[in-house]
Amino acid sequence: MDTSQQQISTDMHPPVPVTLAQAFRYWLKLGLISFGGPAGQIAIMHQDLVEHKRWISEKRFLHALNYCMVLPGPEAQQLATYIGWMMHRTWGGIMAGTLFVLPSLFILIALSWFYIAFGDVPLVAGLFYGIKPAVTAIVLQATHRIGSRALKNNLLWAIAAASFVAIFALNVPFPAIIACAALIGYAGGRLAPDKFKVGGGGHGKAGKSYGPALIDDHTPTPEHAKFRWSRLFTVAAVGGLLWALPMALLTANYGWDHTLTQMGWFFTKAALLTFGGAYAVLPYVYQGAVGHYGWLTPPQMIDGLALGETTPGPLIMVVSFVGFIGGYVHALFGPDNLFLAGAVAATLVTWFTFLPSFVFIFAGGPLVEATHGDLKFTAPLTAITAAVVGVILNLAMFFAYHVLWPKGFSGTFDWISALIALVAVIALLRYKRGVMEVIAGCAVIGLILKFAIY
């Protein structure tokens, strides 16, 4: 730790209140630098907002994170929305959540066009050949990083293991896994409360105090964050209108079976029915977008995840890639407007994917703030976080299968991809290299090997 960080971490004076303009600059910066998927983004926010800026205490940060983990949708973006809402009311939350997504949308639209226009060029194909096994290693690293923070005792390890077996071997639906984990946590909070306590109290791994925060452990809940039935109904009504209006326009103009309308409906379901953030939602998106609708191919889906990993913003922004490719390939606006079709589809998909996240935070945040010191509410969330670790491990296996056996188990094993994946795992876990470094290195290795052998 450098001198400035040490000074900040030992300063016992409360930080200066943050203006909306200062918050805007931070959330915009976060939207531009938040690489590494949800694990990396949450780590950045923890370092910035808990340790350095002290906008929120670790205990309140973890309590909000556990709530976001139980919600369907991208937990890192929801956490940013939650903190922005706590600090600057509804507009603060909208600003934080939107800026978390917007830079990534613009970047991915540009990269998606480049990919679909030039993806068959040997140079680009070779780069993606190296990137795909790196993505598998990154998901595995995410399992390790989240698990190391969430699995604090043998009971939580057992929940994670049972979750993996349930989804990998028994094909149990993820909502059922979440429900079982919540029940275990609820019962465990009563029978063995020490096993389900959330760490915090303003201390890091080394036990050093970060000092008082703007939203500290015992800071009273601000007026706008107190639960009121009238506010809950208002949020639900506004959110419902913001969903229903574009769906009605799509249906009226194009019909229910049109690709754009079906994208809106499918990604609404993806936003509402899939829990555990980006790593848990991807298998559902894969199944629907590739298997059912045929908007893109399996290799394109993995390439899209690679692009999502190499751009800032939530990993679930891969949905904008899915939308762009689907709109572009299906020439929704005719052969002369391919880019426009892709860009409109990508924007539409992003809207329907992220709208529920804002509604969940603004509607459920007051309830969460009323329970941040109550173990009977925090224990189920702790158990759910443990279960999500098992689901993410399952996703790592999912990608490993498609990368190492591109034609299925009946085909040949791709030992070159296996070698690249092994190098990526060692670089990430043993040498602690950054995600961008590993992706770039593996892209170069894949390019060299591909051209050398083929």
C-alpha positions in Angstrom: 0.0 0.0 0.0 1.4 3.4 -1.0 1.6 6.4 1.4 -1.5 8.1 0.1 -3.6 4.9 0.4 -2.3 4.3 3.9 -3.2 7.9 4.8 -6.7 7.5 3.5 -7.2 4.1 5.2 -6.2 5.4 8.6 -8.0 8.8 8.4 -10.7 8.8 11.1 -12.4 12.0 9.9 -15.6 11.6 7.9 -15.2 12.2 4.2 -16.6 15.4 2.6 -20.1 15.0 1.2 -20.1 14.2 -2.6 -21.9 16.4 -5.1 -24.0 15.1 -7.9 -21.4 16.4 -10.4 -18.6 14.6 -8.6 -20.6 11.4 -8.6 -21.3 11.8 -12.3 -17.6 12.0 -13.1 -16.9 8.9 -11.0 -19.7 6.8 -12.5 -18.6 7.8 -16.0 -15.0 6.9 -15.3 -16.2 3.6 -13.8 -18.2 2.9 -17.0 -15.0 3.4 -19.1 -12.6 1.4 -16.9 -14.7 -1.4 -15.5 -13.1 -4.4 -17.2 -12.9 -7.9 -15.8 -16.6 -8.9 -15.6 -18.7 -8.7 -12.5 -15.9 -9.9 -10.2 -13.5 -7.3 -11.4 -16.1 -4.5 -11.4 -17.2 -5.3 -7.8 -13.5 -5.3 -6.8 -13.0 -1.9 -8.4 -16.0 -0.5 -6.6 -15.0 -2.0 -3.3 -11.5 -0.5 -3.6 -12.7 2.9 -4.7 -15.9 3.4 -2.7 -15.1 1.4 0.5 -11.4 1.7 0.9 -10.4 5.0 -0.7 -13.3 7.4 -1.1 -15.2 5.9 1.9 -18.6 6.6 0.3 -20.0 3.5 2.0 -18.9 1.1 4.7 -17.9 -2.5 3.9 -20.8 -3.9 5.9 -23.4 -1.8 4.0 -21.5 -2.5 0.7 -21.7 -6.3 1.3 -25.3 -6.2 2.4 -26.2 -4.3 -0.8 -24.1 -6.7 -2.9 -25.9 -9.7 -1.4 -29.2 -8.2 -2.3 -28.0 -7.6 -5.9 -26.7 -11.2 -6.1 -30.1 -12.6 -5.3 -31.8 -10.4 -8.0 -32.0 -11.5 -11.6 -29.7 -9.4 -13.8 -26.2 -8.0 -13.6 -25.2 -7.6 -10.0 -22.3 -5.1 -10.6 -24.5 -2.7 -12.5 -27.3 -3.1 -9.9 -24.8 -2.5 -7.1 -23.7 0.8 -8.8 -27.3 1.8 -9.2 -28.0 1.0 -5.5 -25.0 3.1 -4.2 -25.9 5.9 -6.6 -29.5 5.8 -5.3 -28.5 5.8 -1.7 -26.3 8.8 -2.2 -28.3 11.0 -4.6 -31.9 9.6 -4.7 -33.5 8.3 -7.8 -31.6 10.4 -10.3 -28.4 9.4 -8.7 -29.3 5.7 -9.2 -30.4 6.3 -12.8 -27.1 8.1 -13.5 -24.9 5.5 -11.9 -26.7 2.5 -13.6 -26.9 4.2 -17.0 -23.2 5.3 -17.1 -22.2 1.8 -16.1 -23.8 0.5 -19.3 -23.7 3.3 -22.0 -20.0 3.3 -22.9 -20.0 -0.4 -23.3 -23.1 -0.3 -25.6 -21.4 2.1 -28.0 -18.1 0.2 -28.0 -19.8 -3.2 -28.5 -21.9 -1.9 -31.4 -18.7 -0.8 -33.1 -16.9 -4.1 -32.3 -19.9 -6.2 -33.4 -20.0 -4.5 -36.8 -16.2 -5.0 -37.2 -16.6 -8.7 -36.2 -19.5 -9.5 -38.5 -17.9 -7.6 -41.4 -14.3 -8.9 -41.1 -14.6 -12.0 -38.9 -13.8 -14.3 -41.7 -10.5 -12.6 -42.3 -7.7 -15.1 -41.2 -6.1 -12.5 -39.0 -9.3 -11.9 -37.0 -10.2 -15.6 -36.9 -6.8 -16.4 -35.6 -7.1 -13.8 -32.8 -10.5 -15.2 -31.7 -9.1 -18.7 -31.7 -6.7 -17.6 -28.9 -9.2 -15.5 -27.1 -11.9 -18.3 -26.7 -9.8 -20.5 -24.3 -8.8 -17.3 -22.4 -12.4 -16.6 -21.8 -12.9 -20.1 -20.2 -9.9 -19.4 -17.9 -11.4 -16.0 -17.0 -14.7 -17.5 -15.9 -12.8 -20.1 -13.9 -10.9 -17.2 -12.2 -14.1 -15.5 -11.5 -15.3 -18.6 -9.7 -12.1 -18.5 -7.6 -12.3 -14.8 -6.8 -16.0 -14.8 -5.8 -15.6 -18.0 -3.9 -12.6 -16.8 -1.9 -14.7 -13.9 -0.6 -18.0 -15.7 -0.2 -17.1 -19.2 1.1 -15.9 -18.4 4.7 -16.6 -21.8 6.3 -17.3 -25.5 5.5 -21.1 -25.0 5.4 -20.9 -22.4 2.7 -18.5 -24.5 0.8 -21.0 -27.4 1.0 -23.8 -25.1 -0.3 -21.6 -24.1 -3.3 -20.7 -27.8 -4.0 -24.3 -28.9 -3.8 -25.3 -26.0 -6.1 -22.7 -27.2 -8.7 -23.9 -30.8 -8.6 -27.5 -29.7 -8.9 -27.1 -27.6 -12.0 -24.3 -29.6 -13.7 -25.3 -33.2 -13.0 -29.0 -33.0 -12.2 -30.0 -30.1 -14.5 -31.9 -28.4 -11.6 -33.3 -25.0 -12.7 -31.4 -22.1 -11.3 -34.4 -20.5 -9.5 -34.9 -23.7 -7.6 -31.3 -23.7 -6.5 -31.7 -20.1 -5.3 -34.9 -21.0 -3.4 -33.2 -23.9 -1.7 -30.2 -21.8 -0.7 -32.4 -19.1 0.7 -34.3 -21.7 2.8 -31.0 -23.2 4.0 -29.8 -19.7 4.9 -33.0 -18.8 6.7 -32.9 -21.9 8.8 -29.1 -21.6 9.3 -29.5 -18.0 10.5 -31.6 -19.4 13.3 -29.7 -22.6 14.1 -26.1 -21.6 13.4 -26.0 -17.8 13.0 -22.2 -17.6 13.2 -22.0 -19.5 9.9 -24.0 -16.9 8.0 -22.8 -13.6 9.4 -21.7 -11.1 6.7 -18.2 -9.7 7.3 -17.7 -6.0 7.6 -17.5 -3.4 10.2 -15.2 -1.3 8.1 -12.3 -3.7 8.1 -10.4 -5.2 5.2 -8.7 -8.6 4.9 -5.8 -7.4 7.0 -8.2 -6.1 9.7 -7.3 -2.4 9.1 -10.0 0.1 9.5 -10.9 2.2 6.5 -12.3 5.0 8.7 -15.8 6.4 8.9 -17.8 6.4 5.7 -20.5 8.7 4.3 -22.9 5.8 4.6 -21.5 4.0 7.6 -22.5 0.9 9.5 -24.8 2.9 11.8 -25.8 5.8 9.5 -29.6 6.3 9.7 -31.4 5.4 6.5 -32.0 8.6 4.5 -35.6 9.7 4.0 -35.8 8.7 0.3 -34.6 5.2 1.2 -37.4 4.5 3.8 -40.1 2.1 2.7 -43.5 3.5 1.7 -46.2 1.6 -0.1 -47.0 4.7 -2.2 -43.4 4.8 -3.5 -43.4 1.1 -4.2 -46.5 1.4 -6.3 -45.2 4.4 -8.2 -41.9 2.7 -9.1 -43.8 -0.4 -10.2 -46.2 1.6 -12.4 -43.5 3.7 -14.0 -41.4 0.6 -14.7 -44.3 -1.2 -16.2 -45.1 1.7 -18.5 -41.5 2.0 -19.6 -41.7 -1.7 -20.6 -45.2 -1.8 -22.0 -44.9 1.2 -24.3 -42.0 0.0 -26.5 -43.4 -3.5 -26.6 -46.8 -2.2 -27.7 -45.1 -0.1 -30.5 -43.1 -3.0 -31.7 -46.1 -5.3 -31.8 -48.3 -2.7 -33.5 -45.6 -1.8 -36.2 -44.0 -5.2 -36.8 -46.3 -7.9 -35.3 -45.6 -10.3 -32.4 -43.5 -12.8 -34.5 -41.1 -10.2 -35.8 -37.5 -10.6 -34.7 -37.3 -7.2 -32.8 -40.5 -8.0 -30.9 -39.3 -11.5 -30.0 -36.0 -10.0 -28.9 -37.8 -7.6 -26.6 -39.9 -10.4 -25.1 -37.0 -12.9 -24.8 -34.6 -10.5 -23.1 -37.4 -9.4 -20.8 -37.7 -13.0 -19.7 -33.9 -13.3 -19.5 -33.8 -10.2 -17.2 -36.6 -11.6 -15.0 -36.1 -15.3 -14.9 -32.3 -15.7 -14.6 -30.5 -15.1 -11.3 -26.9 -14.8 -10.3 -25.7 -12.1 -12.7 -24.0 -12.4 -16.0 -22.3 -15.8 -15.5 -25.6 -17.4 -14.6 -27.7 -15.7 -17.4 -25.4 -16.7 -20.2 -26.5 -20.4 -20.5 -30.1 -19.2 -20.7 -29.2 -16.6 -23.4 -27.2 -19.3 -25.3 -30.1 -21.7 -25.2 -32.6 -19.2 -26.5 -30.6 -17.0 -28.9 -28.7 -19.9 -30.4 -30.8 -23.0 -30.0 -34.4 -21.6 -30.2 -34.3 -18.5 -32.3 -31.1 -19.0 -34.3 -30.0 -15.4 -34.1 -26.4 -16.4 -34.0 -24.2 -19.6 -34.0 -22.5 -21.3 -31.0 -19.0 -20.0 -32.1 -20.4 -16.5 -32.5 -21.8 -16.7 -29.0 -18.4 -17.5 -27.5 -16.8 -14.8 -29.6 -19.4 -12.4 -28.2 -18.4 -13.3 -24.7 -14.8 -12.7 -25.6 -15.8 -9.2 -26.8 -17.7 -8.7 -23.7 -14.7 -9.6 -21.6 -12.5 -7.2 -23.5 -14.8 -4.1 -23.2 -15.7 -2.1 -20.1 -19.2 -2.5 -18.5 -21.2 -5.5 -17.4 -20.4 -8.8 -18.9 -24.1 -9.3 -19.7 -23.6 -6.6 -22.3 -22.9 -9.6 -24.5 -26.6 -9.4 -25.1 -26.1 -6.3 -27.2 -23.7 -8.3 -29.4 -26.4 -11.0 -29.7 -28.9 -8.3 -30.7 -26.6 -6.7 -33.2 -25.6 -10.0 -34.9 -29.3 -11.1 -35.0 -30.4 -7.8 -36.5 -27.5 -7.6 -39.0 -27.6 -11.2 -40.2 -31.4 -11.2 -40.6 -31.3 -7.8 -42.5 -34.3 -6.5 -40.5 -34.4 -3.2 -42.4 -33.3 -4.5 -45.8 -29.9 -5.3 -47.3 -28.9 -1.6 -47.5 -29.4 -0.9 -43.8 -27.5 -3.8 -42.1 -25.6 -1.6 -39.6 -28.8 0.3 -38.7 -30.7 -3.0 -38.1 -27.9 -4.3 -35.9 -27.5 -1.0 -33.9 -31.3 -0.7 -33.3 -31.5 -4.4 -32.2 -28.5 -4.0 -29.9 -30.0 -0.9 -28.3 -33.5 -2.5 -27.9 -32.0 -5.6 -26.3 -30.0 -3.5 -23.9 -33.2 -1.5 -22.9 -35.2 -4.6 -22.1 -32.3 -6.4 -20.3 -31.5 -3.5 -17.9 -34.9 -1.9 -17.3 -35.9 -4.5 -14.7 -32.6 -3.9 -12.8 -33.5 -0.3 -12.1 -37.0 -1.2 -11.0 -35.7 -3.9 -8.6 -33.3 -1.4 -7.0 -35.7 1.5 -6.6 -38.6 -0.8 -5.4 -36.6 -3.2 -3.2 -33.8 -0.9 -1.9 -36.0 0.5 0.9 -36.8 -3.0 2.1 -33.1 -3.9 2.1 -32.1 -0.8 4.0 -34.6 -1.7 6.7 -32.9 -5.1 7.2 -29.2 -4.4 7.0 -28.7 -5.3 10.6 -31.1 -8.2 10.8 -29.5 -11.7 10.5 -32.8 -13.4 9.5 -32.7 -11.4 6.3 -28.9 -11.4 5.7 -28.4 -15.1 6.2 -30.5 -16.2 3.2 -28.5 -13.8 1.0 -25.2 -15.1 2.3 -26.3 -18.7 1.4 -27.5 -17.6 -2.0 -24.1 -16.0 -2.7 -22.4 -19.3 -1.9 -24.8 -21.1 -4.2 -24.0 -18.7 -7.1 -20.3 -19.8 -6.8 -21.3 -23.3 -7.8 -23.4 -22.0 -10.8 -20.4 -19.9 -12.1 -18.2 -23.1 -11.9 -20.8 -24.8 -14.0 -20.6 -22.0 -16.6 -16.8 -22.5 -16.7 -17.4 -26.2 -17.6 -20.0 -25.1 -20.2 -17.5 -22.9 -22.0 -14.7 -25.4 -21.7 -16.8 -28.1 -23.4 -17.5 -25.8 -26.4 -13.9 -24.6 -26.7 -12.1 -27.9 -26.2 -14.6 -30.0 -28.1 -15.9 -27.6 -30.8 -17.7 -30.4 -32.6 -18.9 -32.2 -29.4 -17.4 -35.2 -27.6 -17.7 -37.2 -30.8 -15.2 -34.8 -32.5 -11.5 -34.4 -31.8 -10.1 -32.7 -28.7 -8.6 -29.3 -29.5 -5.2 -29.7 -27.6 -4.0 -26.3 -28.8 -7.0 -24.5 -27.2 -6.4 -26.6 -24.0 -2.8 -25.4 -24.0 -3.8 -21.8 -24.3 -6.4 -22.2 -21.6 -3.8 -23.7 -19.3 -1.4 -20.8 -19.9 -4.3 -18.4 -19.2 -5.2 -20.1 -16.0 -1.6 -20.0 -14.8 -1.2 -16.3 -15.7 -4.4 -15.3 -13.9 -4.2 -17.4 -10.8 -0.5 -18.0 -10.3 1.0 -14.7 -11.6 -2.1 -12.5 -11.0 -2.0 -10.9 -14.4 -4.9 -8.7 -15.5 -7.7 -9.8 -17.7 -6.8 -7.5 -20.6 -3.2 -8.7 -20.5 -4.2 -12.4 -20.6 -6.7 -11.9 -23.4 -4.2 -9.9 -25.5 -1.4 -12.5 -24.8 -3.7 -15.5 -25.7 -4.9 -13.7 -28.8 -1.3 -13.4 -30.0 -0.4 -17.0 -29.1 -3.5 -18.3 -30.8 -2.7 -16.3 -33.9 0.9 -17.6 -34.1 -0.1 -21.3 -33.4 -3.0 -21.1 -35.8 -0.8 -19.9 -38.7 2.1 -22.1 -37.8 0.1 -25.3 -37.8 -2.5 -24.6 -40.4 
